Amino acid sequence: MKTAISIPDNVFQDAEALARKLKKSRSELYSRAVREYVARYSTDGVTEALDSLYADGAAADEFTKTAARRTLRRSEW
């Protein structure tokens, strides 16, 4: 899909330089960037993955439970 967006000149220049460095097209760079941004802020996927993991009983051992509790205590929700 084609779309038009407006971004600051300095962001565009940085993106162009990165695309050249990575040997990627501008479209691929922007597509990957947006995909990563959406994934970062989409909590549904994380919740679904954790629900699936615990439903299967894969995380039932005591070490994993303890590590999960410690991680959750340090995480900001």
N, CA, C and O atoms as a GROMACS GRO file, in nm:
protein
  308
    1MET      N    1   0.084  -0.117   0.000
    1MET     CA    2   0.000   0.000   0.000
    1MET      C    3   0.089   0.124   0.000
    1MET      O    4   0.190   0.129   0.071
    2LYS      N    5   0.053   0.218  -0.077
    2LYS     CA    6   0.126   0.344  -0.079
    2LYS      C    7   0.058   0.442   0.014
    2LYS      O    8  -0.064   0.444   0.027
    3THR      N    9   0.141   0.523   0.080
    3THR     CA   10   0.089   0.626   0.168
    3THR      C   11   0.184   0.744   0.168
    3THR      O   12   0.302   0.730   0.136
    4ALA      N   13   0.134   0.859   0.204
    4ALA     CA   14   0.217   0.979   0.213
    4ALA      C   15   0.217   1.026   0.358
    4ALA      O   16   0.112   1.035   0.421
    5ILE      N   17   0.335   1.057   0.408
    5ILE     CA   18   0.346   1.108   0.545
    5ILE      C   19   0.439   1.228   0.545
    5ILE      O   20   0.517   1.248   0.452
    6SER      N   21   0.430   1.308   0.649
    6SER     CA   22   0.520   1.422   0.666
    6SER      C   23   0.606   1.396   0.788
    6SER      O   24   0.555   1.363   0.895
    7ILE      N   25   0.736   1.411   0.770
    7ILE     CA   26   0.829   1.395   0.882
    7ILE      C   27   0.931   1.509   0.876
    7ILE      O   28   0.954   1.567   0.770
    8PRO      N   29   0.992   1.539   0.990
    8PRO     CA   30   1.093   1.645   0.990
    8PRO      C   31   1.211   1.610   0.899
    8PRO      O   32   1.245   1.493   0.882
    9ASP      N   33   1.272   1.711   0.841
    9ASP     CA   34   1.384   1.690   0.749
    9ASP      C   35   1.497   1.609   0.812
    9ASP      O   36   1.553   1.521   0.747
   10ASN      N   37   1.530   1.638   0.938
   10ASN     CA   38   1.641   1.567   1.001
   10ASN      C   39   1.610   1.418   1.020
   10ASN      O   40   1.700   1.335   1.010
   11VAL      N   41   1.484   1.384   1.048
   11VAL     CA   42   1.446   1.243   1.061
   11VAL      C   43   1.457   1.174   0.925
   11VAL      O   44   1.506   1.062   0.916
   12PHE      N   45   1.412   1.243   0.821
   12PHE     CA   46   1.422   1.188   0.686
   12PHE      C   47   1.567   1.163   0.648
   12PHE      O   48   1.600   1.057   0.595
   13GLN      N   49   1.653   1.259   0.675
   13GLN     CA   50   1.796   1.245   0.642
   13GLN      C   51   1.860   1.129   0.718
   13GLN      O   52   1.937   1.052   0.662
   14ASP      N   53   1.826   1.117   0.847
   14ASP     CA   54   1.879   1.006   0.927
   14ASP      C   55   1.830   0.872   0.872
   14ASP      O   56   1.905   0.775   0.867
   15ALA      N   57   1.704   0.867   0.834
   15ALA     CA   58   1.647   0.744   0.779
   15ALA      C   59   1.712   0.708   0.646
   15ALA      O   60   1.741   0.591   0.620
   16GLU      N   61   1.735   0.806   0.563
   16GLU     CA   62   1.801   0.783   0.434
   16GLU      C   63   1.941   0.725   0.456
   16GLU      O   64   1.981   0.630   0.389
   17ALA      N   65   2.014   0.784   0.550
   17ALA     CA   66   2.150   0.737   0.578
   17ALA      C   67   2.147   0.593   0.631
   17ALA      O   68   2.230   0.512   0.592
   18LEU      N   69   2.053   0.564   0.718
   18LEU     CA   70   2.042   0.429   0.774
   18LEU      C   71   2.003   0.328   0.665
   18LEU      O   72   2.058   0.218   0.661
   19ALA      N   73   1.911   0.365   0.579
   19ALA     CA   74   1.871   0.276   0.470
   19ALA      C   75   1.990   0.242   0.380
   19ALA      O   76   2.009   0.128   0.341
   20ARG      N   77   2.071   0.344   0.349
   20ARG     CA   78   2.191   0.319   0.267
   20ARG      C   79   2.288   0.227   0.341
   20ARG      O   80   2.342   0.133   0.283
   21LYS      N   81   2.308   0.254   0.469
   21LYS     CA   82   2.402   0.174   0.549
   21LYS      C   83   2.356   0.028   0.555
   21LYS      O   84   2.438  -0.063   0.543
   22LEU      N   85   2.226   0.007   0.574
   22LEU     CA   86   2.171  -0.129   0.585
   22LEU      C   87   2.146  -0.194   0.449
   22LEU      O   88   2.113  -0.312   0.440
   23LYS      N   89   2.164  -0.114   0.342
   23LYS     CA   90   2.136  -0.160   0.206
   23LYS      C   91   1.991  -0.208   0.192
   23LYS      O   92   1.963  -0.314   0.135
   24LYS      N   93   1.902  -0.126   0.246
   24LYS     CA   94   1.759  -0.152   0.239
   24LYS      C   95   1.692  -0.036   0.166
   24LYS      O   96   1.744   0.075   0.161
   25SER      N   97   1.577  -0.064   0.109
   25SER     CA   98   1.501   0.044   0.046
   25SER      C   99   1.438   0.130   0.154
   25SER      O  100   1.423   0.088   0.269
   26ARG      N  101   1.402   0.250   0.115
   26ARG     CA  102   1.334   0.339   0.209
   26ARG      C  103   1.203   0.275   0.256
   26ARG      O  104   1.170   0.282   0.375
   27SER      N  105   1.130   0.214   0.164
   27SER     CA  106   1.004   0.150   0.201
   27SER      C  107   1.024   0.040   0.304
   27SER      O  108   0.948   0.028   0.400
   28GLU      N  109   1.128  -0.042   0.283
   28GLU     CA  110   1.153  -0.150   0.377
   28GLU      C  111   1.193  -0.095   0.514
   28GLU      O  112   1.149  -0.147   0.616
   29LEU      N  113   1.275   0.008   0.516
   29LEU     CA  114   1.316   0.069   0.642
   29LEU      C  115   1.195   0.121   0.719
   29LEU      O  116   1.179   0.091   0.838
   30TYR      N  117   1.111   0.198   0.653
   30TYR     CA  118   0.993   0.254   0.720
   30TYR      C  119   0.896   0.145   0.763
   30TYR      O  120   0.839   0.152   0.872
   31SER      N  121   0.878   0.044   0.679
   31SER     CA  122   0.788  -0.066   0.713
   31SER      C  123   0.837  -0.139   0.838
   31SER      O  124   0.758  -0.168   0.928
   32ARG      N  125   0.966  -0.170   0.842
   32ARG     CA  126   1.022  -0.238   0.959
   32ARG      C  127   1.012  -0.152   1.084
   32ARG      O  128   0.980  -0.201   1.193
   33ALA      N  129   1.039  -0.024   1.069
   33ALA     CA  130   1.033   0.067   1.184
   33ALA      C  131   0.891   0.073   1.241
   33ALA      O  132   0.873   0.067   1.363
   34VAL      N  133   0.794   0.086   1.156
   34VAL     CA  134   0.655   0.092   1.203
   34VAL      C  135   0.614  -0.041   1.265
   34VAL      O  136   0.547  -0.044   1.368
   35ARG      N  137   0.655  -0.151   1.203
   35ARG     CA  138   0.624  -0.284   1.257
   35ARG      C  139   0.680  -0.300   1.399
   35ARG      O  140   0.611  -0.348   1.488
   36GLU      N  141   0.805  -0.260   1.418
   36GLU     CA  142   0.866  -0.270   1.551
   36GLU      C  143   0.798  -0.178   1.652
   36GLU      O  144   0.778  -0.216   1.767
   37TYR      N  145   0.762  -0.059   1.609
   37TYR     CA  146   0.694   0.036   1.697
   37TYR      C  147   0.558  -0.018   1.741
   37TYR      O  148   0.521  -0.010   1.859
   38VAL      N  149   0.484  -0.074   1.647
   38VAL     CA  150   0.353  -0.131   1.679
   38VAL      C  151   0.369  -0.249   1.775
   38VAL      O  152   0.293  -0.262   1.871
   39ALA      N  153   0.466  -0.334   1.749
   39ALA     CA  154   0.490  -0.449   1.837
   39ALA      C  155   0.526  -0.405   1.977
   39ALA      O  156   0.483  -0.465   2.075
   40ARG      N  157   0.605  -0.301   1.988
   40ARG     CA  158   0.648  -0.252   2.119
   40ARG      C  159   0.529  -0.203   2.202
   40ARG      O  160   0.526  -0.224   2.323
   41TYR      N  161   0.434  -0.140   2.138
   41TYR     CA  162   0.321  -0.082   2.210
   41TYR      C  163   0.195  -0.168   2.208
   41TYR      O  164   0.091  -0.127   2.260
   42SER      N  165   0.203  -0.285   2.150
   42SER     CA  166   0.090  -0.376   2.147
   42SER      C  167   0.106  -0.479   2.258
   42SER      O  168   0.184  -0.574   2.245
   43THR      N  169   0.034  -0.460   2.366
   43THR     CA  170   0.046  -0.551   2.480
   43THR      C  171  -0.036  -0.678   2.461
   43THR      O  172  -0.012  -0.777   2.530
   44ASP      N  173  -0.130  -0.677   2.369
   44ASP     CA  174  -0.214  -0.795   2.348
   44ASP      C  175  -0.132  -0.916   2.308
   44ASP      O  176  -0.156  -1.027   2.357
   45GLY      N  177  -0.034  -0.897   2.222
   45GLY     CA  178   0.049  -1.008   2.178
   45GLY      C  179   0.129  -1.069   2.291
   45GLY      O  180   0.144  -1.191   2.297
   46VAL      N  181   0.180  -0.986   2.379
   46VAL     CA  182   0.256  -1.034   2.494
   46VAL      C  183   0.164  -1.113   2.586
   46VAL      O  184   0.200  -1.222   2.632
   47THR      N  185   0.048  -1.058   2.614
   47THR     CA  186  -0.047  -1.125   2.702
   47THR      C  187  -0.090  -1.259   2.645
   47THR      O  188  -0.096  -1.358   2.717
   48GLU      N  189  -0.119  -1.262   2.516
   48GLU     CA  190  -0.159  -1.387   2.451
   48GLU      C  191  -0.048  -1.491   2.457
   48GLU      O  192  -0.074  -1.609   2.481
   49ALA      N  193   0.075  -1.448   2.434
   49ALA     CA  194   0.187  -1.541   2.438
   49ALA      C  195   0.207  -1.598   2.577
   49ALA      O  196   0.230  -1.718   2.593
   50LEU      N  197   0.197  -1.513   2.678
   50LEU     CA  198   0.211  -1.561   2.816
   50LEU      C  199   0.095  -1.652   2.856
   50LEU      O  200   0.116  -1.754   2.921
   51ASP      N  201  -0.026  -1.615   2.817
   51ASP     CA  202  -0.142  -1.699   2.847
   51ASP      C  203  -0.125  -1.838   2.785
   51ASP      O  204  -0.153  -1.940   2.848
   52SER      N  205  -0.079  -1.840   2.660
   52SER     CA  206  -0.058  -1.966   2.592
   52SER      C  207   0.050  -2.049   2.660
   52SER      O  208   0.036  -2.171   2.676
   53LEU      N  209   0.157  -1.984   2.700
   53LEU     CA  210   0.266  -2.053   2.767
   53LEU      C  211   0.219  -2.118   2.897
   53LEU      O  212   0.250  -2.234   2.924
   54TYR      N  213   0.146  -2.043   2.977
   54TYR     CA  214   0.100  -2.096   3.105
   54TYR      C  215  -0.012  -2.198   3.088
   54TYR      O  216  -0.024  -2.290   3.169
   55ALA      N  217  -0.093  -2.184   2.985
   55ALA     CA  218  -0.200  -2.280   2.961
   55ALA      C  219  -0.144  -2.417   2.926
   55ALA      O  220  -0.202  -2.520   2.961
   56ASP      N  221  -0.030  -2.417   2.858
   56ASP     CA  222   0.034  -2.544   2.820
   56ASP      C  223   0.111  -2.606   2.935
   56ASP      O  224   0.156  -2.721   2.925
   57GLY      N  225   0.128  -2.533   3.044
   57GLY     CA  226   0.202  -2.584   3.158
   57GLY      C  227   0.352  -2.581   3.137
   57GLY      O  228   0.426  -2.642   3.215
   58ALA      N  229   0.399  -2.511   3.035
   58ALA     CA  230   0.542  -2.508   3.005
   58ALA      C  231   0.622  -2.429   3.108
   58ALA      O  232   0.743  -2.448   3.119
   59ALA      N  233   0.556  -2.342   3.182
   59ALA     CA  234   0.627  -2.258   3.278
   59ALA      C  235   0.592  -2.296   3.420
   59ALA      O  236   0.587  -2.210   3.508
   60ALA      N  237   0.568  -2.422   3.444
   60ALA     CA  238   0.519  -2.466   3.575
   60ALA      C  239   0.631  -2.491   3.677
   60ALA      O  240   0.602  -2.505   3.796
   61ASP      N  241   0.757  -2.496   3.634
   61ASP     CA  242   0.862  -2.527   3.731
   61ASP      C  243   0.886  -2.408   3.826
   61ASP      O  244   0.855  -2.294   3.792
   62GLU      N  245   0.938  -2.436   3.942
   62GLU     CA  246   0.954  -2.336   4.047
   62GLU      C  247   1.050  -2.224   4.008
   62GLU      O  248   1.027  -2.107   4.040
   63PHE      N  249   1.158  -2.258   3.939
   63PHE     CA  250   1.253  -2.156   3.896
   63PHE      C  251   1.184  -2.052   3.808
   63PHE      O  252   1.201  -1.932   3.828
   64THR      N  253   1.106  -2.098   3.713
   64THR     CA  254   1.038  -2.008   3.621
   64THR      C  255   0.936  -1.921   3.694
   64THR      O  256   0.925  -1.802   3.665
   65LYS      N  257   0.863  -1.979   3.788
   65LYS     CA  258   0.765  -1.901   3.865
   65LYS      C  259   0.835  -1.791   3.945
   65LYS      O  260   0.788  -1.677   3.948
   66THR      N  261   0.945  -1.826   4.009
   66THR     CA  262   1.018  -1.729   4.090
   66THR      C  263   1.075  -1.618   4.002
   66THR      O  264   1.066  -1.500   4.036
   67ALA      N  265   1.134  -1.655   3.890
   67ALA     CA  266   1.190  -1.555   3.798
   67ALA      C  267   1.080  -1.464   3.744
   67ALA      O  268   1.101  -1.343   3.732
   68ALA      N  269   0.966  -1.519   3.712
   68ALA     CA  270   0.854  -1.439   3.661
   68ALA      C  271   0.806  -1.340   3.766
   68ALA      O  272   0.780  -1.224   3.735
   69ARG      N  273   0.794  -1.386   3.891
   69ARG     CA  274   0.751  -1.295   3.999
   69ARG      C  275   0.849  -1.180   4.016
   69ARG      O  276   0.809  -1.065   4.029
   70ARG      N  277   0.978  -1.210   4.015
   70ARG     CA  278   1.080  -1.106   4.031
   70ARG      C  279   1.075  -1.006   3.916
   70ARG      O  280   1.085  -0.885   3.936
   71THR      N  281   1.059  -1.057   3.797
   71THR     CA  282   1.052  -0.970   3.680
   71THR      C  283   0.929  -0.880   3.686
   71THR      O  284   0.938  -0.761   3.657
   72LEU      N  285   0.816  -0.937   3.724
   72LEU     CA  286   0.693  -0.858   3.731
   72LEU      C  287   0.702  -0.750   3.839
   72LEU      O  288   0.649  -0.640   3.821
   73ARG      N  289   0.768  -0.779   3.950
   73ARG     CA  290   0.784  -0.679   4.056
   73ARG      C  291   0.865  -0.560   4.006
   73ARG      O  292   0.840  -0.446   4.046
   74ARG      N  293   0.963  -0.585   3.920
   74ARG     CA  294   1.049  -0.477   3.870
   74ARG      C  295   0.989  -0.406   3.750
   74ARG      O  296   1.039  -0.300   3.710
   75SER      N  297   0.884  -0.460   3.692
   75SER     CA  298   0.825  -0.402   3.571
   75SER      C  299   0.719  -0.299   3.607
   75SER      O  300   0.644  -0.314   3.703
   76GLU      N  301   0.714  -0.194   3.526
   76GLU     CA  302   0.610  -0.094   3.543
   76GLU      C  303   0.491  -0.131   3.455
   76GLU      O  304   0.509  -0.149   3.334
   77TRP      N  305   0.376  -0.143   3.509
   77TRP     CA  306   0.256  -0.182   3.434
   77TRP      C  307   0.175  -0.063   3.403
   77TRP      O  308   0.070  -0.074   3.340
   0.00000   0.00000   0.00000
